Amino acid sequence: MNTSPITTWDGATAYFTFADSPAMLAIILVLAVAACLYAIGSMVSHENAASKKLNGK
């Protein structure tokens, strides 16, 4: 079952955003890590508060 409209890969090109800018890649990486850490910290804080409220402490 070959339903792909692509018949050949000759002449295929690709565009990589910020591929030639290591500084921008580093900034994006730092922002992504910061967002993940914030989300995890916020989740832990919320769960601790909910647990204390549920247990009556």
GIQUI-V188381 format. One record per residue. N is the residue number from 1. SS is DSSP state (@ for helix, = for strand, . for the rest). OMEGA is omega in whole degrees, 0 to 359 (* if undefined). D_LAST is the distance of its C-alpha to the last C-alpha in Angstrom with 2 decimals. Layout:
<<N/SS/OMEGA/D_LAST> <N/SS/OMEGA/D_LAST>>
//
This chain:
<<1/./181/61.89> <2/./183/62.41> <3/./181/61.13> <4/./177/60.54> <5/./180/62.66> <6/./180/62.94> <7/./179/66.18> <8/./179/66.42> <9/./179/64.27> <10/./178/67.24> <11/./180/66.56> <12/./178/62.81> <13/./179/60.93> <14/./178/57.33> <15/./181/55.62> <16/./180/52.70> <17/./178/50.83> <18/./182/50.32> <19/./181/51.89> <20/./182/54.12> <21/./180/51.44> <22/@/179/49.24> <23/@/180/47.53> <24/@/177/46.40> <25/@/179/45.21> <26/@/179/43.17> <27/@/179/41.63> <28/@/178/40.74> <29/@/180/39.23> <30/@/178/37.09> <31/@/179/35.89> <32/@/179/35.08> <33/@/179/33.11> <34/@/179/31.21> <35/@/179/30.40> <36/@/180/29.13> <37/@/177/26.96> <38/@/180/25.52> <39/@/180/24.80> <40/@/179/23.08> <41/@/178/20.98> <42/@/179/20.06> <43/@/180/19.17> <44/@/179/16.91> <45/@/180/15.12> <46/@/180/14.80> <47/@/178/13.65> <48/@/179/10.86> <49/@/179/9.70> <50/@/179/10.34> <51/@/179/8.56> <52/@/180/5.11> <53/@/181/6.47> <54/@/182/7.95> <55/@/177/5.67> <56/./181/3.79> <57/./*/0.00>>
//
